Amino acid sequence: MFTGLVQDLGTVESVESDGAGARLRIATLIAGEVSSGDSVAVNGACLTATTVDPSGFATEAMNQTLAVTVLGELAAGARVNLELAMKASDRLGGHIVQGHVDGIAEVLASEEDGFARRLRVALGPELLRYAIDKGSITLNGVSLTIANLGDSWAEVSLIPETLERTNLGEVEPGDKLNVECDVVAKYVERLAAPFAGKERT
């Protein structure tokens, strides 16, 4: 489990792709906290560190992961948001994030708003159904609060700290982002489904 609070902005050093999947080598300042076999959220997708050295780690993304995330578009030099799995003793400073990407959103607009920046992303109905005003959403592994909603989009407001410490400060209209919806909303929908359309007695 993760919190959506990015711990480092790593750099992809190499990507090897073939029909079996993709192997990535990522340089990061938090390599000393990573052990082989650890879970690391890379742009919000939970991956396993396969080998680790003092300057970074290697990981693999299987075809299923590449099909439902934007990790397949990464190239050498790309900067990625990194978060280590949460410890039981850690503070839950963001919200509950599983590292299970639900879909992909396209950036529609990025506009300055005082010292902050408003980011509007397109959300399909399968994602928008879990979005509520002032609710939580994860974009590229970053825990964010929904500031505004439309029929096919959501807006978030990024503070300077987020712009500096994550790759959301670099995105432009047309870019694609990994999206994870609030898991609580998904559970509520599942539990309430048998009662949909029934009147209370």
Secondary structure by P-SEA (a helix, b strand, c coil): ccccccccccccccccccccbbbbbbbcccccccccccccccccbbbbbcccccccccccccaaaaaccccccccccbbbbbbcccccccccccccccccccbbbbbccccccccbbbbbbbbcccccccccccbbbbcccbbbbbccccccbbbbbbcaaaaaacccccccccbbbbbbccaaaaaaaaaaccccccccc
